[in-house]
Amino acid sequence: MTLATEVKKLTESKPFFAVAGAGDYAVEKLRELPNRLQELQSRRAELAKDLPGKARAYADKAEGLAREFPEKAREYADQLTHKATEVYEEFATRGRKVVSKASGEAAHELEQISETTEPAPAPKKRTAPKAATKA
């Protein structure tokens, strides 16, 4: 198989689309990060004041969870498997859209470039006049 065939096969696969979708999702979340950090910084004093009470509550809750851990672990593993499959499918769908959009834009750009850079028509070849035949 040629390299072009292998690349085409790869770029039309579900894992490729899932990676593209995950990348698009990551970019989306990274763009939200500055606003989220600013929000948390503005609530810093409020969060610090509530911290001791929340720490005690979480410690009590942790003791209860430790007793239930084996059964809960099995439940979470089952849920995680199901959720991972859903997320994989969502990323693949999202990636397919991103790649399709990018491919369409690239094709449109190539079409515009090819229209503006069409070669000039080739000049007509001149033929030498035929020699007169002797009578």
N, C-alpha and C positions, 0 to 999 in steps of 0.2 A: 504494500500500500504506500501511496505517496504521503509526504508530510501534510500536504493540503487536505487530503482525505481524512487523515488522522485528526487534524485540527478541527475540521468540519464536524466529524463524528463526536469529538469531545464537546464542542460548543453547542451541540444540539442535545446534550444529555441532561437528565434531571439533576444530577449532582452539580453540574456547572451552573444551572439556573438557581439552585439552592444557595450556592456560594455567592452568586451575584445578588440575590435577594437579601442574604445576610449582610453583605457589604452595604447595600443601599439602606437597610434598616440601621446599621451602625452609624452611617453618616447622618441619618435623620436624628438619631439620639444624641450624637455628638454636637449637633447644631443646637439642641435644646439645653445642653449642659451649662453654658454661661448664665442663662436665666435661672436655672435651678440652683446653681451655686449662690447667686445673688440673693435668692429667696431664703436659702438656708442661713446665710450670713446675717440677714436681717432678723432672723428668729433665734440667733445664737444665745442671747441672754435668757429668753423664755425656755429654750431647751435645757440650758444648764441648771435653771432653777428646778425644773421637774425631774432632773436626772436621779437624785437619790431615791425618791419614791418609786420611780419606774424600775430602778435596779432591784429593789426589794420585791416588787411584783413579779419581775422576770425570774428572779431566783426561786420564788415559790412555784411559779409555773414550770420551771425547769425540773424541779423535783418530781412533779406529777408526770411530766413527759418521760422522764428517765424510767419510771415504772412501766409505762405503756410502750416503750421504745420498740421492742421486737415486733409486736403486732403492727404498730404504726409504720415501721420500716417496710414491711411487706406491702402495705397499702400504698405507701408513697412510691415504691418501686413500680407497682402496677400503673399508678397514675402517671408517673414519669415516662414510662414507655409510651403510653397513649399520647401524652402531651408532646413528647419529642417527635412522634410521627406527625402530629398536627402541625407543629412548627416547621418541620422539614417540608411538608406539602405547601405551607403558606410561603416559605422562603422560595421554593421552586417556582410557584406561581408569580410571586413578586419579581423574581429574577428574570423569568421569561418576558415579563412586561418591560423591564428595564433594558434587557438585551434587544428586544424587538424595537423599542423606541430608539435606542442608540444606533441599531443597524439601519433603521429607516432614515434617521438623520444623516448618517454617513453616506447612504446611498443617494440621498437628495443632494448632498454636497458634491459627491463625485459627478453626479449628473450635471450640476451647474458648472463645475470646473471643466468638464469635457465639452460643454456647449461653448464656453468662452475661449477655449484653447483649441478649437477645431483647426486642423492644418489647412493652409491655403491650397486651393486646387492646384494640382500639378500642371506645369506648363505643357502645352501640346508639343509633341516632338515634330521637328521639321524634318521632312524627308528631302533628300537631294533630288533634283530634277533628273529624270531618266535621260540617258544619253540618246541622241537621235540615232535611229537605226539607218544603216547604209542601204541605199536602194540598189 
